[in-house]
């Protein structure tokens, strides 16, 4: 029997997505991103200096921190204070890698951008929402730095967005919610730029295997979704 989506979306349909800019007062860039029932607050700040391995190179850096707030899920999440879980470390590294891919670090100079992604409400897709919303917050932050004269021009060289895809009952579906993510036989997270170059593709079969044909279907579906997200990022 074909998979019936809990929210009655078509297999190739994204969840509704929105970006509420300037959500907090003090961050250079602050965006509350809502993707269906998933909500992630992305704040961007700047600090002078870079990690030691970049000192003296004239290049900047971007790093990301990701946290799930205690009330983000039906069962309270414990705060990660002194030791981050492997999942949290992996996600924040993914966010950092993805957003560094859209920057010319020489233009940034020896400064570090910090992207904080805090999940207020989780219904799957928190890492992809963090990347898609994180880009919007980053673009706003860099625009402000140019207007203030801190930077001569924006280091942004590409847009970046991310989405999940998966196989349910052997058929491809776009932008999985929690019930679908749990049930998926295969799930992928795909990050692309505005030239549709793949920055990262993370995927695995939860049970059994999947074919090269199915992989191509998933990548094609992710590309379709990312095209729509790139448009949504600009409609602010």
Buried (B, 14 or more C-beta within 10 A) or exposed (E): EEBEBEEEBEBBBBBEBBBBBEBEEEBBBBBBBBBBBBBBBBBBBBEEEBEEEBEEEEBBBBBBBBBBBEEBBEEEBEEBEEEBEEEBEEBBEBBBBBBBBBBBBEBBBBBBBBBBBBBBBBBBBBBBBBBBBBBBBBBBBBBBBBEEEEBEEBBBEBBBBBBBBBBBEEEBBBBBBBBBBEBBBBBBBBBBBBEEEEBBBBBEEEEEEBEEEBBEBBBEBBBBBBBBBBEBBEEE
